Amino acid sequence: PAILDKHKAAAVIANEALKLVLGKLTPGADVYTLCRAGDKFMEEELKKVFNNKKSKKLERGIAFPTCISINNVCGHFSPLQEDTVEIKEGDLCKVDLGCHIDGFVAQVAHTYVVAADGKVEGKKADVVMAAASAMQAATKSIRLGSTNTEITKA
């Protein structure tokens, strides 16, 4: 149960950090600033859990820094301040981040198209729907004892 509690607490923090970053994905937003905001949120929230005398010494921290990969960048873009870029209307953003408590990691990710009116059309909409459909097919094929290869073939 203690292990599960650590995973759950890390997951709550990671999910809240993801919501924070997604809420700030707007045209003109600076990727460096958003990444730092996600990391700072995780660091601050991790200090608030498992903080009694007995568990205060548990290791905790960022397991996967906040990354915002835009359009053709596949993943893991967490720029230095001098390498940052601004998010533009219509950008396809992949956000991923994670934290841990005592080595028990929770990692989350989300794909988001920056659109002021909330509507996505054309190839970007097709790509997002294809990814969602593939994920649903893979999820339905997960069974006790199934292998990664079997799920990938689905």
C-alpha positions in Angstrom: 0.0 0.0 0.0 2.8 2.5 0.8 4.2 2.0 -2.7 0.8 2.6 -4.3 0.4 5.7 -2.2 3.7 7.1 -3.5 2.7 6.3 -7.1 -0.7 7.9 -6.6 0.7 11.1 -4.9 3.3 11.5 -7.7 0.5 10.9 -10.3 -1.7 13.6 -8.8 1.2 16.1 -8.9 2.1 15.2 -12.5 -1.5 15.5 -13.7 -1.9 18.9 -12.0 1.4 20.1 -13.5 0.2 18.9 -16.9 -3.1 20.8 -16.5 -1.1 23.9 -15.5 1.1 23.8 -18.7 -1.8 22.9 -21.0 -3.7 25.9 -19.6 -0.9 28.2 -20.6 -0.4 26.9 -24.2 -1.5 29.9 -26.1 -0.1 31.8 -29.1 2.9 33.8 -28.1 3.7 31.7 -25.0 7.4 31.1 -24.5 8.3 27.4 -24.3 11.2 27.9 -21.9 8.9 29.7 -19.5 6.2 27.0 -19.7 8.7 24.2 -19.1 10.1 26.0 -16.1 6.6 26.6 -14.8 5.8 22.8 -15.0 9.0 21.9 -13.3 8.6 24.5 -10.5 5.1 23.4 -9.8 6.2 19.7 -9.4 9.1 20.7 -7.2 6.9 22.8 -4.9 4.1 20.2 -4.7 6.4 17.4 -4.0 7.6 19.2 -0.8 4.0 19.1 0.5 3.5 15.3 0.4 5.0 12.7 2.6 6.5 15.4 4.8 6.1 14.0 8.3 9.2 13.2 10.3 9.4 9.6 9.2 9.0 10.3 5.5 10.5 13.7 5.1 13.9 12.2 4.1 12.3 10.3 1.1 13.9 11.3 -2.2 11.5 13.1 -4.5 11.9 15.3 -7.5 11.5 15.6 -11.2 11.8 12.3 -13.0 11.2 13.7 -16.4 11.5 17.5 -17.0 8.7 19.3 -18.6 9.0 19.1 -22.4 7.0 20.8 -25.1 7.7 19.5 -28.6 6.1 21.5 -31.4 5.0 20.2 -34.8 7.8 18.2 -36.4 9.9 17.9 -33.2 9.2 14.3 -32.1 9.8 14.7 -28.4 11.8 15.8 -25.4 12.2 19.5 -26.3 13.0 21.4 -23.0 15.1 24.3 -24.2 17.6 26.5 -22.5 16.5 30.1 -22.3 18.6 31.1 -25.3 17.1 28.3 -27.4 13.5 29.0 -26.7 10.7 29.5 -29.2 7.2 31.0 -29.1 4.1 28.9 -29.6 2.0 29.9 -32.6 -1.6 29.5 -33.5 -2.1 26.1 -35.0 1.0 24.5 -33.5 0.7 20.8 -32.6 2.3 20.6 -29.1 3.3 17.4 -27.4 3.7 18.0 -23.6 5.3 15.4 -21.3 6.6 15.5 -17.8 7.0 13.3 -14.7 7.9 13.3 -11.1 8.8 10.7 -8.4 8.5 10.0 -4.8 11.0 7.6 -3.3 11.8 6.4 -6.9 8.2 5.6 -7.8 7.6 7.6 -11.0 4.4 9.0 -12.5 4.8 10.3 -16.1 2.1 12.0 -18.1 1.8 13.3 -21.6 -0.8 15.1 -23.8 -1.0 16.3 -27.4 -2.7 19.6 -27.9 -3.3 21.8 -31.0 -3.2 25.5 -30.1 -6.4 27.0 -31.6 -8.1 30.1 -30.3 -11.5 29.0 -31.4 -10.9 25.4 -30.2 -11.4 24.0 -33.7 -8.8 21.9 -35.5 -9.2 21.0 -39.2 -7.3 19.4 -42.0 -4.2 17.3 -41.6 -3.6 18.2 -38.0 -7.1 17.0 -37.1 -6.4 13.8 -39.1 -3.2 13.2 -37.3 -4.7 13.7 -33.8 -7.6 11.4 -34.7 -5.3 8.7 -36.1 -3.2 8.8 -32.9 -6.3 8.6 -30.7 -7.7 5.7 -32.7 -4.4 3.8 -32.6 -4.3 4.3 -28.8 -7.8 3.0 -28.4 -7.1 -0.1 -30.5 -3.9 -0.8 -28.5 -5.8 -0.3 -25.2 -8.5 -2.8 -26.3 -5.9 -5.4 -27.1 -4.2 -5.4 -23.7 -4.8 -8.6 -21.9 -3.1 -10.5 -19.1 0.0 -12.2 -20.6 -0.1 -10.2 -23.8 3.2 -9.0 -25.2 4.3 -5.6 -26.5 4.6 -7.1 -30.0 1.0 -8.4 -29.9 -0.3 -5.0 -28.9 1.8 -3.2 -31.5 0.3 -5.4 -34.2 -3.2 -4.3 -33.1 
